[in-house]
Amino acid sequence: MPTKDSVERPIKGPKPASKSSKPASKSSKPTSKTAKPASSSKAAGMDKPSSASKKNAASTAGNEEAIDKETLPAEEAAKPEPEHARTSEGAPAEKKRGGKRAHQDLSDVEMDDAATQLPDIKSARRGAGARGRGRASLEPSSDVDEGRPVAKRPRRRTTPLVGPLNALPLPIDPVHASDVSEGIAVQVSHGALPTTNRGDVLLRKLFVWGSGDCGQLGLGPTDAANPNKLTKAKPFGSKVISQMIDAGALGHGGVEVIAAGGMHSVLIDAKGSMLTTGSDDYGTLGRKHRGPADEAEDAYYSFAPVEGISPTGRGIVPGDDGGAEGDVERYRATRVASGDAVSVSLDDRGRLRSWGHFKDGEGAVCFSDSDADGCNREQWHPIPVPGTEHVQFAQVACGENHVLALTLDGQVLSWGVNVCSQLGRAANLRKASTKFTKREAPKDCLLTPAPIPGLSDCKAIFAGLSNGFAVTKSGKILAWGLNTKGQTGTGLKAPKVATPHAIAALSPARHDGAQVVSIVSGNFHTAFLLSNGEVYTCGDSDEGKLGLPSSHPALKDATASQPVVVREPQLVAFPDPPAWAPESAKTADGKTKIVALSAGMRFTLALAADGTLYSWGTTSDDAMGQPAEEEGGDQSKDTPTAVAMPGQAGAWRIMAAATAGQHSLALAVKPPQEDD
């Protein structure tokens, strides 16, 4: 499941005045600008999982209705599409203060290229700063000198610097004692790792539960004392990772970020290294070397670094032989999202790397949109996705078999499988298939990243199992993809929403200004988190997936054999906060405040600001953390129920959680008063 990133507002200069010898003509009514549609994906807490998981029955009809398109003056419409914000060499410059590296904060009044590269002037004008503005005239003057017309040199117009809409994905701050006492239970702050006066740093420890059949729990090699294939019904502390944290091997503060894939897990430590565990089918783990022959079978069951990248520039060199340490790409990872068998990461400079594979509608493995020499159908170590090498990204999200990526200037790119319209765009698949001459082209795949038409000024993206969502800077929420049970929340009855469509029920105007800050989606249900700490759900009401009691008005027509489809998001009620919860961890009316979400195929996890984790829905793999009373018994919960952590209540405060349907992960700290 994904980490939640705070979003900065753009810094805008004064509105420029158009200067010219002639009055600047006003822009005519904008004409709609179209582009090829793009895809979407589910973020780091995605559902169903395994590469062998059952495929969703994709419905046929598509949604013809598209969102309102932004328009441009006629003179601009004919110009080529502006490029994404990019650096000269794919990375921002560095700003130095006192001899130490420091990233410029976008909230500073003074804008500086040191923090991030600005879009070019044309892009800036067309983007956040120029809609509806006149253009400076560059026509020659009609003044005459000695009887000859003289071209008057036009005055240079000063264009204000327009900062990017979204911030770079900087490293997560360590957790301090005061953070826990104040009820800060989710990693939302960014920056370097400075010494502060906020108390001692608390180590983020890794907890796992659910199925470990393929080593996705990372519990270590199999032996009589460690039967890692045994399902963990309740959160279980990872002893191997805990020992590494205590020894300082994972850096200052322990684990920073976690992501759960189909049958694999990924973590980023405080040094910026990525470690993986679980199934390594077709490059899923980002590492090919398995160690000595006598250890090869156990290579899946323990966390180990990916190959080819490292925050220090020294690591395991990728290759069939593998295992050798040498010079690799210097890459300080800060974010990661995982799908069924593909993973995508970002570093502190906004650079994107990916590995693993997609599976098309017929199960064919694919990664590149060509079978030319050098284009792998699977990728065994992290690489830049072709077409994104010089683009800076703020956020990534993965669905089961698709990816979404948000640029600093608010565009949303998508790629992967599009059988359920989860990419939010269309393309000429027949033309794309001509790139395959050595093998049959994958079905319904758009493997080259491209922008989703109609989406601009986006500040957040989220991916469901087979759908996608975006939030604009104004708070507007848009959805697309699979909608067979109303899971997009748009209210539409079409089985697929082919292009982004607004979710009117969750507009800020209807919720006293509260905006959607997180969205997670399983197979047939979706949960929305608002900035005021409230959670809304929609979709299939079966098996408690919506977290609503049977007495809820939206379920009045539901029966055990005939559940109902809830197309408009409904408010979910949570238990009252625990007695030890600080006031800052409650909503304005004293109720439980939720700060993060993750979804499995048929259930949802919700993290409260006080560090309590709740779950509802159903599973057969113990991934909800709600063990059955007897083996093989029912694990369903119709309404949010707290997940029990080891020790007494409140002994561990959860800071982040991620799930993929068969297994779950959490990062937790121990408050000082409970430490021994």
N, C-alpha and C positions, 0 to 999 in steps of 0.2 A: 504494500500500500504506500501510498505515496506520502511524502512529506508536504506539509502545507507551506507555501511561501507567501510572505507578506508582499504586498504590491505597493510600490511608490507611485505617487502622482507625478506626471510630467512637469517639468519646469518650463514655463513659457515666458518669453520676453514680451515687450510691448508690441502691440499690433502695428505692423509696418504700414507706413503711408506710401501710396503709389506716387512716384514722381515722374513727370514726363513733360515734354513741351506741349503735348496735347493732353486733354483730359483722358484719363484711362477709362476705357469702356468697361462697363460693369459686366460681370460674368452673366452669360445667359443661363437660363435654367439648366441645371446639370443634366447631362445625359447619363443613363445608367451604363455602368462599366462592368462588363462581364469577363469572367475568366473561367478556365476549366475547373470543374468542381474537384474538391479534395476529400480525404478520408479522415476518420477519427479513431480514437482508441481509448482504452481503459487504463486508468492509472495504476500506480503501485498497489493496489489492493484489489486485484481483479479477481474475477470468479473463475470458475472451473478451470481448470487447470491443465491437466496433463495433456501431453501431445496425443494421448490415446483417448482423450475425453470425447464424449458424444457431441456431435455437431448439432447446433441449433437448427430447427426446421425453419428455413428461411421462407417467409411469405413472399408472394409474387408481386402484388401491386405496389406501386411507389407513390410517394406523395408529390403531387405536382406543385404544391404551393411553396413558394420561396420567400425568404425574408425581404424586407424593403431594402433595395440596393442604394448605396450612397452614390451620389452623382457628382460629375465634374463639369466645369465649363466646357463648351464645345471645343475651344482651342486646345484644351488639355486632353480631351478624350481621345484625340488622334495620336497622342504621344505614346511611346512604349511604356509598358508597366514599370514603375520604379523598382529598383532592386531592394532586397532586404537590407537592413542596416548591417554593414559588414566592416571589418577592419581591413587595413592594407595588407596584412599577412595573416588574417584569420584570428588575431588576438589583439586586445586592447593594450595601449601603452601603460606604463606604470608611473605612478606619482610617488615621489620620494619626499619624505618629511624626516628631517633629523637622521638621514642615513638609513631609514627603515622603510620598507614597502608599505604603502597604505592605499586602499581603494577609496576613491572619492565617493562619498555618500550622495545619492541623488536628491536627498532632502536638503543638502547644502544650498545656500542662496547662490553661491558662485558655481557655475557649471564649468567642468574641466574635462578635457579630452583624456585625462589620465584614467578616469574611471571607466569610460566606455566610448566607443567610436560612434559619432553621430551619423545619421543618414546623410546622403549628399543633399545639396540645396534643393534640387528638383524633388527629391523624395520628401524632404522636410516641408516644402511648400505644398505639395500635394497631400501630405499627411496631416499632422496635428495642427499646422499653422496656416494653411492657405485656402481652405474652402471658403468660397464667396469673396475672396479678396481680389482687388484689381491687380493687373500685372503692369510693371514699369515699362513704358514705351521705349523702344530702342530705335525708333525711326529717326532719320536725319532731320535736322532743323531746316526751315525754309529761309533762314537768315541769308543775306547776300553780302559778299565782300568783294569789292572791286568788280561788281557786275557778274560774279560767278557764285553759284550756290555753294555754300560750305557746309559740310556735314558737321554738325555740332556734336562734340563728344558727350555722350550721355553721362549724367551723374551716376556714380555707383550707388546703388541702393544698399543700405545696410540691412541685411536680413538677420533678425534676432535668432539666437541659438535656441533650438527647440530640443529639449532633452528627450530621450527615449521614454516611451510609456512605461516600460517594464524594467525592473532592476536586474542586474546580473545575479546569478545564483551563487552567492558567496557562501563560505562554510558556515555550518551551524555552530552557534556559541555553545560552550560547555554549560552544564546545569550547575547552579550554585544553591547553597542552602536556602538563601532568601527566596529564590524562585519557587521552591516547593512550599514554603510557608505562605507565599502570596497566591498560591493556587495556579501557578503557571505550569500546565501539564501537557504542553505540546511544543515541539520545537518550531518556533516561528521567527526567532531573531537571527540576524545575519552579522557577519563581520569577521575580523580576525579573532584570535584567542588571547585577549589582553588580560593582565592581572587586574582584578577588581577588588572592591571592598565589600562584595556581596556575600561574603562567607566562603567556606570551603567548597571546592569543586566536588560534586557528587558523581560517581562513576555510573554511566549508563550501562546496565547489565542486560544481556540478551535472554529472553524467555521464549520457549517454543512449545507448541502443542499441536495435536492432530496426527495425521498419518506421516510416518517416516520411511515408507517402503522403499523409496528411491534415494534416501539419504538427505532429503530436503530439510530435515531438522538439524543436520550438522552435529549429531551426537557422537561422532567418532567411529572408528572401525568396529566391526562386529566381533564379539567374543562372548563367552558364557556370562560374563559379568555386565555386558553392555549390549543387550539385544535391541539394537536401534530400530529394528523393524516393528517393535512393539509400539502401538499407538499410545500417545500421551494424551490422556483425557483432560488434564488440567495443565495450566502453565508450569513449565519445568525449566529451571535455570540451566543454561548451557555451561557445563563445568569447563569445557575446553576453552570457550571464549572468555569465561570469567577468569580463568588462570592467566590468559594472555593479557587481559585488561589489567589485572592486579600487578603483572610484571612490567607494565608499561609498553608492551609490544604493540598495542593498538593506538598509542598516542595519548594526548592529554584529554581526559574526559571519557574515554571508552568508545563505544560505537556511536556514530553520528546519524546514519540513515539506514533503513531497512526496506526491502522490497520482497514480496512473495510472488513467484511465478507459478506455472502449472505444476511442475514437480521439481522446482529448484528454488533456491533462496539467494539473495544478494545483500551484502552489507557494505557500508563505507565506514572505515574507521576514522579516528580523529586526525590521522596523518594524511587522509585523502586517498588511501588505497582501497580497491574494491576486492572483496573476497566472495567466493561463490561455493555452493555445495548442492548436491542433488544429482538428478539425471543429466548426463552430458550428451544426449542424443543430438547429433548434427550441430555441435558447437554451442549448446545451450549455456554451458558454464564459462565460456570465454577463455578456456584453457584446454590444451590438447594433451600436454604431458601428464602422465599419471604416476610418475615415480618409478622406482625399481619394480621388476616383475613381481616380486613377492608382495608388493604393496598396491599393485595396480587395481585389484578388485576393491580395495578400501578407499580409493581416491575420491569416490563419489560422496563418502559419508562425513567428510570433514571440510571446513571452510579453508580455502586456499586462494592466493592471489590470482587474478586474471593475468594473461600474458600480453606482452607488447606495450604496456603502458605502466607508468609508476610516477608518483609525485616527486621522486628524487631523480628520475631519469635512468635509474638502474633497476633492472628487474629480469624476469624470465623472458628470454628471446623466443618468439613464436616459431614453430616449425614442426615437421613430422617427428624429427628426432627429439627436439624439445629438451627442457630441463636445464639448459645452460644459462647462466646469468651473464648479462651484458648490458650494453647501452640500448635503451628503449625510449619511446616517446615520453617526454615529461608532461604529466597530466594529473592535476590535483582534482579528483572527483569530488563533487558536492551534492549531486542528485542522481537518482537512478530509478527507473520504472521497469517493470517486467510484465510480459504477456505470457501466453502459454509456453512458448519456447524462444522468445526473442526478448532482449533487454536493450535499453537505451540509457545512456548516461550523459551528464553535463559536467563541465569543470568550472572553476571559478572565473574563467574568461568567457563562458557561454559557448564553448565548443562542444559539439555533439559527437558521440561515438556509439556504435551499435555492434551487436554480435548475436549469433543464434540463427533462427530461421522462422519463416511463416509456413503454414500449411493451407493450401487452397481448398476450395470446396470439395475436391475429390481426394484430398490427403497428400497431394504432391508437395514435396519440400521445395521452398524457393527463398531467395534473399535478394538477388539482383534481378533487374528487368531485362536481362540478356543472358545468352549462354555462350557469348564470345569468350575467347581464351582470357583467363584471369577473372572472369565473373563467376563467383561461386554460387552454387545453389544453397549452400549453407556457409556461415562465417564462424571460424573457430577462435578468433580473438577480436577485441574491439578495434574498429576502424571508422573513419568518417563515412557517412552515407553519401554517395555521389550526389553532388548538387548542393550540399550543405557545408562544404569545406570552409567557406569564408563568411558564413552567416552566424551571428550571435543569437543564442536562444536563452530564454528566461525560465522555461518550464517544458517538461516532456510528460507524456502519459501514454500508457499502453493498454489496449484491449486484448482480447484473446489472440487475435491475429492482425492487429492494426496498430499504428502509431500516430500520435498527434504531437506537434512541437510548436511552441509559441515563441515568436521572435521578439526582440526588444522593442520593435516598433508596432507590435500588436497584430501581426499577421499570424494565421494558423495554417501550418503545413500538415499534410496527411499522406500516409502511404501504407501499403499492406493489402490485405484481402478486402474486397468490397461487396461480397455476396449479399450482405444485409444493408447496403448503403451506408455503412459505418464510416466511410471516408468523406461523406458529405459532398462529393463531387463525382462527375462522370468523366469518361474518356473513351476514345476509340480503341476498344480492346482488340479489334482485328488488326489495327495498325500496330499496336504494341506487340502483338504476337509475331510480327515479321522479324523481330529481333532474335527470335529463337529458330535456329536452323539445325541444331544438333540434338535437340530433344523437344518434346511437346511443351508448348507454352503453358504456364500455370493458369488456371481458370479464375476469372474475376479478380485479378490482381493488378494493382497500380503500384509498382515498386519504386518509382521515382518520386521523391517528395515534391509536392506542388501545393500552392495556396488554395484554400477553400474559397470559392467565389462568394462575394457578399459579406465576408467576415473581415472587419477591420476594427482597429482600436480595441482589441481584446486584451484583458488583463489577467485572465485565468482560463485554463482548459482542463477538462476532465474526460476520462474515457470509461465507458461501460464495457461489458463483455462484448457487445456487438453494436454499440452506439457511441455518440460523442456529444460533448457539451462545451459551450464557451460562454464567458461572462464579459461584457464590454465595460469600458470605463464608466459608463452611465448606469451600470447595474442591470442592464438588459440581459436575460438569459436565453440562449438559443440551443436547440437540440436537434439531432438527426440520427438516423439509423433504425435498428429494429424496434418495432412498436406494436407487436402482435397482442400485447396485453396492456397497452397504454403506458408503457414504461418510459416514454420520452417526456411525459408530463405536459405535452402540448395540447392535449384534449382531442387530437385528431384520431380518427378511427382507421386510417390507412395502416396496413401491416408494416410498411416501411416509410419512413420520412426521408426522402431522398436528398433534400437540401436543408440547411439550417432554418429552423422555425422557432418563433418566440414562445416562451412559456409565460403567458400573461398572468397566471395565477400567482406567480412568485415575483412579480415586479416590485421594486422598492416602494412604489406608491401605495401598494396594498398592505405593506407591513411596516408602516411608520418609518420608512427610510432604510430598514434593514435589508442588506444585500446578501445574495447567495455567495458563500465563500468556499464551499466544497460540495461535490456531487460524486456519488458512487452508484454503480449499477451492476446488478447480477444478471442472471439470465432473463428474468421477467419482472424485475422490480427495481426501483430506483429510490435513493434517499438523498435529500437536499439539506444542507446545513446553512443556516442564516447567521449573519454577523451578531445577532442578539442571543445566540446559543440555542435557538429552536431548531427542531428537525422535522421535515415533512417527507412523506413517502407516497408513492403511487405505483400502480401496476397490478400484478396478480395477487389476490388476497389469500391464496391457498397456503397452508402450512405456516401461517404466522409471519409471512415474509414482510408484511407492512408494519408490524409492531402495533397493530390496533386491536383493542379488545373486541370480542364478539358483539358487545353492546354498542359499538360505535355506529353512528347513523349511516356512515358510508357502507357498512356491512349488513344493513338491515335485511337485504334480500339474499344474503349468502347462506348456504347450507353446507354440511360436511361433504356432500357429494357434488355440490355445485357452487364453487366459489365465485365471487364477482370480480369484475375488472374495475379498478378505481383509476380513472383517467385524470382527475384533478388532485394534485398533492394535498395530503391531509396531515394535520399536526399530530405528532407522536408525543405521548405523555411518558415521562420518566419518573422513577422513584425519587422521593425527596433526597436531598444531599445528606451524606453522613454527618454525624454530630461534629466531627473534627474538621469539616470542610470550612475554610476561611470564607468570609463574606465576598471577597473578590472572585471566588470560584462559583458564585451563584448568579442567576439572572437578576434583572431589575426587580422582579417580584419574588425573589427568594427561592426560585426553583433550580433544579440541576442545570448547569450550563454545559453544553456540549461544545467541544472545540475541534474534533476531528472525526472522520468516518472512514470505514473500509468495508468492502462488500465481498462476500463469497457468492457462489452460484445461487444459493437459496437462503442466504442469511446476511445479516449486517452487524458490524461492530461499530460502537460509538464510544468515543473517549470523552470523559467529563473533565472539566478544568481542575477538579480536585484529585485527578489521577485514577479514578475508578473507570474500569472498562465494562461496558454493557454489550449484550448480544441478544438477538432475537431471530426467529426463523427456524430452519431445520437443516440438519446435515447428518450423514452417516459415517463421517470420518473424525468426529470429535473436534473439528476445527472451531466450533463455537465456544469451546471451553465450558460446556454444560453437560457433564457426564450423565449417562442414563443411570437410573437406579439399579438396573441389572444389565448384564452384558447383552448387547444386541437390542436393548430397550430404546424407547422413544427419547430423542434428545431435543425435541421441538420446544420452543418458547414463543408464545403468542405475543408477548409484550417484553420490553426491555428488562433484562435480568442481569445483575452484576456477575462478572466472571471472578471466581475466587482465586486470589493469588496465594502463594505459600505464606505461612505464618498468620499472625493476627490481622484483622481488618485494618488497613491503612499502613501496614508494615512496609509495603512497597507501593510507590506511586508510579503509575505507568505514564510515560512521556510520549510514546508513539506506538502504533500498532499497524500490522499489515496482514492481509489474508489473501488466499487464492482459492479457497473452497475446500481443499483437502488438508491444508496445514495453515497455521497462523504463527506470527512472530510478534514480539513486543519488546520495547526498551523500557526499563524501569530503574528507578533510583530508590535508595533507602534513606529516608529522612535522618538527620543526625541523631535525634533523640532515640531512634530505633536501632541505631548502629551498635554493634558490639565488637 
